Amino acid sequence: MERIMRNMFRVLLILMAVMTLSFNCFAGETTVTDDILMIPYTFDAPTIDGDLDDIWKNVTAERMLIFEAGAPDPDPLFADHWSIYRVMYDSDNFYLFLEVQDDSTEGHISGAAPWEMDNMELFIDGGNERAAAYDGNDVQWRWVYDAIDSNLVSASQGPGEFSFKDTDHGYNLEMAIPYDSLTFSLDPGTDIGFEISCKDVDSEIYHVNRRWWTDDGNAWNNPQVFGTASLDYREISSGVLDIRENLSDIEVDGAMNDDEGWYGLPEFPMEVYENGDLPAEKLSTWDDFQASFWVSWDADNLYVFVKVIDDSLEGHIAGAAPWEMDNTELFIDGGYERAAAYDDNDVQWRWVYDAIDSNVVSASQGPGVFAFLDTDEGYNFELSIPADSLTFDLEEGEQIGFEISCKDVDSEKLNINRRWWTEDGNAWNNPQVFGAAELMAPVEVAIKDPDLGNELKKFALNTNYPNPFNPSTTIPFTLDAREQVTVTVHNVLGQKVATLVDGIMSAGSHKVSFNGASLPSGIYFYRLQTQSKLATGKMMLLK
């Protein structure tokens, strides 16, 4: 009987091996994936003081580009009013950091109501029900910067701990809203309706309200106009850039939308300026110069994608050196030794966008395959560096020193260098000023329907790669819910030869490695099983 059962199981495995389970997803160009703002989980709580702690450098800086009731005429200058925000959460609090560029914080209307002053408003629909009117899950909170009375700050309606801090270019607002003040649970996969606005009031005649999602002025009474945010499965920690492994091939062409490999990967801000704070007069409008980046890896390459917003690509200095042109520089300390001078593990590479000679692009020093692509807003830069050009191993858990910069040169006087980590200009000769990065497992992507705002019921076991293999291969799969999971490997007799996973896993994309060094060549079957689903694939070990 046992022999019969083994043979029946063997036949079942072979029949199931012909089943193909897969899912397709489309790359997004920001941390707003499929029109959903992805909010990361933090292991390190920030100090609520208005200073940008290191943990915030790993959170996407979302630009507030939409004006309530449409763009004003004239469009405000960068120094007059510009704002970006970042959000993250942990099990106790919902955190937000707002940076405001404002050349005048003393233009409030005398005797004005709180909503007629410089303020930030947060709109949340805790159930993401998108009803036409507020219910018990919907809130509008306001924090007011009040420069009238002795330059004091005050809050109206907004809960939690918060801090305003004056800066050379305006002010920052940082806050932590505790769990018991929220209308939603602080659990990964939770969806909420979300909107944020920042108002600048210079006079009774001139006031501007910037928003993240909509120009509709009815967010105060209609949650249907909110955008959608989701508490992400991505986990971040202070001072460590999480370089996530990608699940699909990346084509280096300067375009992100056609590559599934970038899907769900975080966008990192480049909001630190070399040699300190940005002089307001250097940027006339918001699109003069902005930059952000993505970074990923697989067994063969390190990948980098840089998005540059630049209103002028023709301002290079005649006869300039490569570092005096628009460029991206990458700094890596392969051993993460943090020495005071470069050694064999330390590199500085540069790729130059050269708009002087027939708008061609050229590279200086940088290895690998790369592509520049002009866009309506500026340009994209995409890069893959092969393993044999790197000074570290492409393996999960590998730690490196890391910094990246992007320079905009409009003239000899107007040149700006944005960085991810440090304002110190000595990264070219001192690895001690680099930040830290770690190669990590893929982001667990909660698969969303942007129209319904919910998780699609997708459960998939994908084809292993490489196949055939010797001795190692990778098995990717996707879960539609958090549950108990086992991934096992069986021989053609139905005997289990390995257990790769046995535990609770979150919804999203995963991959697991299998090493068959101790097994003979032949056909093997890998099985993904949850409490309610089963899928099997076939692979060949060829020694």
C-alpha positions in Angstrom: 0.0 0.0 0.0 2.8 2.4 0.9 4.4 1.8 -2.5 1.1 2.4 -4.3 0.7 5.7 -2.4 4.2 6.8 -3.3 3.5 6.1 -7.0 0.2 7.9 -6.8 1.9 10.9 -5.3 4.6 10.8 -7.9 1.9 10.9 -10.7 0.1 13.7 -8.9 3.3 15.7 -8.8 4.1 15.2 -12.5 0.5 16.2 -13.4 0.6 19.3 -11.3 4.0 20.3 -12.7 2.4 21.3 -16.0 0.2 23.9 -14.2 1.4 27.4 -14.7 0.7 30.0 -12.0 1.9 33.5 -12.6 1.0 37.2 -12.1 1.9 40.3 -13.9 2.5 43.7 -12.4 3.5 47.1 -13.8 6.4 49.2 -12.7 5.7 52.5 -11.0 8.0 55.4 -11.1 7.8 56.4 -7.4 6.9 54.9 -4.1 3.4 55.7 -5.2 2.9 52.2 -6.6 -0.1 51.8 -8.8 -1.4 55.2 -7.5 -1.1 54.0 -3.9 1.3 55.7 -1.5 3.4 53.0 0.1 4.3 53.9 3.8 7.3 51.9 5.2 7.6 50.4 8.7 10.4 51.8 10.9 12.4 50.0 13.5 13.7 53.3 14.8 11.5 56.0 16.2 12.6 59.6 15.2 13.1 62.3 17.8 10.3 64.7 17.4 12.2 68.0 17.2 11.9 69.2 13.6 15.4 67.9 12.6 15.7 65.4 9.8 17.0 62.3 11.6 19.0 59.7 9.6 16.0 57.4 9.5 14.1 59.9 7.3 16.8 59.6 4.6 15.4 56.2 3.7 11.8 57.4 3.3 10.6 58.8 0.0 10.3 62.6 -0.1 6.9 63.2 -1.8 6.6 66.5 -3.6 3.4 68.5 -3.2 2.9 69.6 -6.8 -0.9 70.1 -7.0 -2.5 73.4 -6.2 -6.0 73.6 -4.7 -8.4 75.0 -7.3 -5.6 74.8 -9.9 -2.2 76.5 -10.3 -2.0 80.2 -9.2 -1.0 82.9 -11.6 1.8 83.5 -11.4 3.2 80.1 -10.2 5.0 80.8 -6.9 8.8 80.8 -7.0 10.7 78.0 -5.3 11.7 80.3 -2.4 8.2 81.7 -2.1 6.5 78.4 -1.3 7.6 74.8 -1.9 6.9 71.7 0.3 7.7 68.0 0.5 6.7 65.4 3.1 7.6 61.9 4.3 5.6 59.4 6.2 6.3 56.1 8.1 4.9 54.1 10.9 5.7 51.6 13.7 3.4 49.7 16.1 2.9 52.7 18.3 2.8 55.8 16.0 2.2 57.3 12.6 5.1 59.7 11.8 5.2 62.6 9.4 7.9 65.1 8.4 7.2 68.2 6.4 9.8 70.5 4.9 8.5 73.9 3.8 10.4 76.5 1.7 8.9 79.9 2.4 10.5 83.2 2.1 8.0 84.9 4.3 6.3 83.4 7.4 5.0 86.7 8.7 2.2 87.4 6.3 -0.8 86.1 8.2 -4.1 87.9 8.0 -4.7 89.8 11.3 -7.4 88.0 13.3 -7.6 85.2 10.8 -9.1 81.8 11.5 -6.5 78.9 11.7 -7.3 77.7 8.2 -6.3 81.3 7.0 -2.8 81.0 8.4 0.3 79.1 7.3 -0.7 75.5 8.1 -0.5 71.8 7.3 -3.7 69.7 7.1 -3.9 66.0 7.2 -6.9 64.1 5.9 -7.5 60.4 6.7 -10.2 57.9 5.8 -9.4 55.1 8.2 -11.5 52.5 6.5 -10.7 53.7 2.9 -14.4 53.5 2.3 -14.4 56.6 0.1 -17.9 57.7 1.2 -19.3 61.0 0.0 -19.4 62.4 3.6 -17.3 62.1 6.7 -18.1 59.2 9.1 -16.4 57.9 12.3 -13.3 56.8 10.4 -12.7 60.1 8.7 -10.6 63.0 10.1 -9.2 66.4 9.2 -6.4 67.6 11.4 -4.6 70.9 11.2 -1.3 72.2 12.6 -0.8 76.0 12.4 2.5 77.8 12.1 1.7 81.1 13.8 4.3 83.9 13.3 2.1 86.7 14.6 2.5 86.4 18.4 6.1 86.5 19.3 6.8 83.9 16.5 5.1 81.2 18.6 3.8 78.0 17.0 0.4 76.6 17.9 -1.8 73.7 16.8 -5.4 73.6 16.0 -7.1 70.2 16.1 -4.0 68.1 15.3 -3.3 65.4 17.9 0.0 63.8 19.0 3.5 65.1 19.6 4.7 67.7 17.1 7.5 70.2 16.6 7.9 73.2 14.3 11.5 74.3 13.6 12.6 77.4 11.8 15.1 76.9 9.0 17.1 79.2 6.8 14.6 78.6 4.0 11.3 78.3 5.9 10.4 75.7 8.5 10.0 72.0 9.2 7.2 70.2 11.0 7.6 66.8 12.5 5.0 64.8 14.3 4.1 61.4 15.9 0.4 60.6 16.1 -0.2 57.8 18.6 -2.1 54.6 17.8 -5.1 55.5 20.1 -5.7 58.8 18.2 -5.9 57.0 14.8 -8.9 55.6 13.0 -7.0 52.7 11.5 -4.7 49.9 12.7 -1.0 50.1 12.4 -0.6 46.8 10.6 1.1 46.0 7.3 -1.3 45.8 4.4 -3.7 48.3 6.0 -5.2 50.7 3.4 -6.4 54.2 4.2 -7.7 57.2 2.3 -5.0 59.9 2.5 -4.4 63.5 1.6 -2.1 66.3 2.8 -2.0 70.0 2.2 0.3 72.9 3.0 -0.9 76.5 2.9 1.2 79.6 2.5 -0.6 82.9 3.3 1.4 86.0 2.5 -1.5 88.4 2.4 -5.3 88.5 2.0 -4.9 88.6 -1.7 -2.0 86.1 -2.2 -2.3 82.6 -0.6 -1.4 79.2 -2.0 -2.4 75.7 -0.9 -0.3 72.9 -2.1 -1.6 69.3 -2.0 -0.3 65.8 -2.7 -3.3 64.2 -4.5 -6.1 66.5 -5.7 -6.9 70.1 -6.6 -10.4 69.5 -5.4 -11.0 71.9 -2.5 -13.6 69.7 -0.8 -11.3 67.3 1.1 -12.7 68.9 4.3 -16.1 67.3 3.8 -15.7 64.6 1.0 -13.4 61.6 1.5 -14.1 60.5 -2.1 -11.4 63.0 -3.3 -8.7 61.5 -1.1 -5.8 59.5 -2.5 -5.0 56.0 -1.2 -2.1 55.0 1.1 -1.0 51.6 2.3 1.1 50.5 5.3 3.9 48.7 3.5 5.6 45.5 4.4 9.0 47.2 3.8 11.0 47.6 7.0 13.6 50.3 7.4 16.2 51.1 10.1 18.2 54.2 10.9 21.4 54.8 8.9 21.1 51.7 6.6 19.9 51.9 3.0 18.0 48.8 2.2 19.1 47.6 -1.3 16.4 45.1 -2.2 16.9 42.1 -4.5 14.7 42.3 -7.6 12.4 39.5 -8.8 12.5 40.1 -12.5 14.9 41.1 -15.2 15.8 44.8 -15.7 16.4 46.2 -19.1 18.8 49.2 -19.0 17.2 51.7 -21.3 16.4 54.7 -19.0 12.7 53.8 -18.8 11.2 52.4 -15.7 7.6 51.7 -16.7 8.5 48.7 -18.9 10.5 46.8 -16.2 8.8 44.6 -13.7 12.1 44.4 -11.9 11.7 47.9 -10.4 8.1 47.2 -9.2 7.6 47.9 -5.6 11.2 49.0 -4.9 11.5 52.2 -2.8 12.4 55.6 -4.2 15.1 57.3 -2.1 15.4 61.1 -1.8 18.5 63.1 -2.6 17.6 66.1 -0.4 21.0 66.7 1.2 23.1 69.4 -0.4 26.8 69.2 -0.6 28.4 71.8 1.7 25.2 72.5 3.6 21.9 74.1 3.2 20.7 75.3 -0.2 20.9 79.1 -0.8 17.4 80.1 -1.8 18.6 82.2 -4.8 20.1 79.1 -6.5 16.7 77.6 -7.4 14.1 79.9 -9.1 11.4 77.3 -9.5 10.8 73.8 -8.1 11.7 72.1 -11.5 15.1 73.8 -11.7 16.7 70.8 -10.0 15.3 67.8 -8.2 16.7 64.2 -8.0 15.8 60.8 -6.5 17.1 57.3 -7.0 16.3 53.6 -6.8 18.9 50.8 -6.3 18.6 47.0 -6.5 20.6 43.9 -7.1 20.5 40.3 -8.3 23.1 37.6 -8.6 24.7 39.2 -11.6 24.4 43.0 -11.3 24.0 46.0 -9.1 21.3 48.3 -10.6 20.8 52.1 -10.1 18.0 54.3 -11.5 18.2 58.1 -11.1 15.3 60.4 -12.0 16.4 64.0 -12.6 14.1 67.0 -12.9 16.0 69.8 -14.5 14.6 72.7 -16.5 17.9 73.4 -18.3 20.4 70.8 -19.7 22.5 73.2 -21.7 24.3 75.3 -19.1 27.6 73.4 -18.9 30.8 75.4 -18.5 32.7 75.5 -21.8 35.8 73.2 -21.6 34.8 72.0 -18.1 36.1 68.8 -16.5 33.6 65.9 -16.2 32.9 66.8 -12.5 31.9 70.3 -13.6 29.1 69.0 -15.8 25.7 67.5 -15.0 26.5 64.0 -13.7 25.8 61.2 -11.3 28.5 59.9 -9.0 28.5 56.6 -7.1 30.7 56.0 -4.1 31.2 52.5 -2.7 33.2 51.1 0.2 33.1 47.3 -0.6 34.5 46.2 2.7 32.6 48.7 4.7 35.8 49.4 6.6 35.2 53.2 6.9 38.9 54.0 6.5 40.0 57.6 6.3 41.4 57.1 2.8 40.5 55.0 -0.3 41.8 51.4 -0.5 41.2 48.6 -3.1 37.6 48.2 -1.9 36.7 51.8 -2.4 35.5 53.4 -5.7 34.2 56.6 -7.0 32.5 56.3 -10.4 31.0 59.1 -12.5 28.5 59.2 -15.4 28.2 62.5 -17.3 25.2 63.9 -19.1 26.8 66.1 -21.8 24.5 68.4 -23.6 27.3 70.4 -25.3 28.1 68.3 -28.3 25.0 67.5 -30.3 23.2 66.6 -27.1 25.1 63.3 -26.8 25.8 61.5 -23.6 29.2 60.3 -22.4 30.6 58.4 -19.5 33.7 59.2 -17.4 35.1 56.4 -15.3 31.9 54.6 -14.6 31.7 50.9 -15.6 28.7 48.7 -16.7 25.8 49.2 -19.1 24.1 52.5 -18.8 21.5 54.7 -20.5 20.4 58.3 -20.4 16.9 59.1 -21.5 15.5 62.6 -22.0 12.1 63.2 -20.4 9.6 66.1 -20.4 11.0 67.1 -16.9 14.7 66.5 -17.4 16.3 63.0 -17.8 16.5 59.5 -16.4 19.8 57.6 -15.9 19.8 53.8 -15.6 22.7 51.6 -14.9 23.8 48.0 -14.3 27.2 47.2 -12.9 28.3 43.5 -13.3 29.5 41.5 -10.4 33.1 41.3 -11.7 33.4 45.1 -11.6 32.2 45.4 -8.0 34.3 45.4 -4.8 31.8 43.4 -2.8 29.7 40.2 -3.2 26.2 40.2 -4.5 24.8 38.2 -1.6 22.0 38.9 0.8 23.3 40.4 4.0 26.4 42.0 2.4 27.1 45.4 3.9 28.8 48.2 2.1 29.6 51.9 2.5 27.4 53.9 0.0 26.8 57.4 -1.2 25.3 58.8 -4.4 25.2 62.3 -5.7 23.6 64.2 -8.7 25.0 67.5 -9.9 23.2 70.2 -11.9 25.5 72.8 -13.5 23.6 75.7 -15.1 26.6 78.1 -15.1 29.8 78.8 -13.3 27.9 80.4 -10.5 24.8 78.2 -10.4 25.8 74.6 -9.6 24.2 72.3 -7.1 25.1 68.8 -5.9 22.4 66.8 -4.3 23.3 63.7 -2.2 21.6 60.9 -0.3 23.6 60.8 2.9 26.1 63.6 3.7 26.7 67.2 3.0 30.4 66.6 3.4 32.2 67.3 0.1 35.0 64.9 0.8 33.4 61.7 -0.4 35.9 61.6 -3.3 38.8 60.8 -0.9 37.3 59.8 2.5 35.0 56.7 2.8 34.3 57.6 6.4 31.7 60.1 5.3 29.7 57.4 3.3 26.4 56.1 4.6 25.8 52.4 5.1 23.8 50.0 2.9 22.9 46.4 3.1 21.8 43.9 0.3 18.4 42.6 1.4 15.7 40.2 0.4 13.0 41.4 -2.0 10.3 43.8 -0.8 7.2 42.0 0.1 4.8 43.6 -2.3 1.1 43.7 -1.3 -0.6 43.4 -4.7 -3.3 46.0 -5.1 -6.1 46.9 -7.4 -5.8 50.7 -7.7 -9.5 51.0 -8.5 -10.8 49.0 -5.6 -8.0 49.7 -3.2 -7.8 46.1 -2.0 -5.6 43.1 -2.4 -6.0 41.0 -5.5 -6.5 37.3 -4.8 -3.2 36.2 -6.5 -1.4 33.1 -5.3 1.5 32.1 -7.6 4.4 29.7 -7.7 6.7 30.8 -10.4 9.3 29.0 -12.5 12.6 28.4 -10.7 15.8 30.0 -12.2 18.2 28.9 -13.5 16.7 25.6 -14.7 18.5 23.3 -15.3 20.7 24.2 -12.4 23.9 23.1 -10.6 23.9 23.2 -7.7 21.7 26.1 -6.7 18.5 27.6 -8.0 16.0 30.2 -6.8 12.2 29.6 -6.4 10.0 32.7 -6.5 6.4 32.7 -5.3 3.6 35.1 -4.3 1.2 34.9 -1.4 -2.2 36.5 -1.3 -2.4 36.6 2.5 -0.4 36.2 5.7 -0.5 32.6 6.7 1.4 29.4 7.5 3.5 28.3 4.5 5.7 25.3 3.6 8.0 25.0 0.6 9.4 21.5 0.2 11.4 19.6 -2.5 10.7 16.0 -3.5 12.4 13.5 -5.7 10.6 11.5 -8.5 9.6 8.9 -5.9 7.7 11.5 -3.9 10.2 11.4 -1.1 10.9 14.8 0.6 14.5 15.7 0.3 14.4 19.3 1.6 12.3 21.7 3.6 13.0 25.3 2.5 10.2 27.2 4.3 8.1 26.2 7.3 6.5 29.1 9.0 4.3 32.2 8.8 4.9 34.6 5.9 3.4 37.9 4.9 1.4 38.5 1.7 3.5 39.6 -1.2 6.4 38.4 -3.3 9.1 36.0 -1.9 11.9 33.9 -3.2 13.8 31.0 -1.6 17.1 29.3 -2.6 17.6 25.6 -3.0 21.1 23.9 -3.0 21.2 20.4 -4.5 25.0 19.9 -4.0 24.4 16.7 -1.9 21.8 15.2 -4.3 22.2 13.2 -7.5 21.3 14.7 -10.9 17.7 14.3 -12.0 14.2 15.7 -11.9 12.9 17.2 -8.7 9.6 18.8 -7.7 9.2 21.8 -5.5 5.9 22.3 -3.7 4.3 25.5 -2.2 1.5 24.8 0.3 -0.6 26.9 2.5 -3.7 26.0 4.6 -5.9 26.3 1.5 -3.7 26.2 -1.6 -1.2 23.9 -3.2 1.1 24.4 -6.2 4.0 22.4 -7.6 6.8 23.0 -10.1 9.4 20.9 -11.8 13.1 21.5 -12.0 16.2 19.6 -13.2 19.5 19.2 -11.3 22.2 18.7 -13.9 25.7 18.0 -12.7 
